[in-house]
Amino acid sequence: MYRFNPPPDWPELPSDSWRPPPGWEPDPEWPDAPDDWGFWLSWTGRPASGPLGAFGSVDAGRLELAAVDPSLVLMHA
């Protein structure tokens, strides 16, 4: 299970279990996240890659690429 980790100066999450829905993007008026910010934490509170395709996840770019070229095979560890 992953937990969304908003950057400093972003609004508080509506609940501890809130996760960005598919296609969600932050409000453009919010400040930028620090470079290399980890948007996802594991259940132990350590940085994690995040759910496949979710905003800020490490694999989000690979999912978009696979949508362009379905011959690609994705593996998520």
Helices and strands as residue ranges (DSSP letters): E 2-4, E 40-42, H 60-68
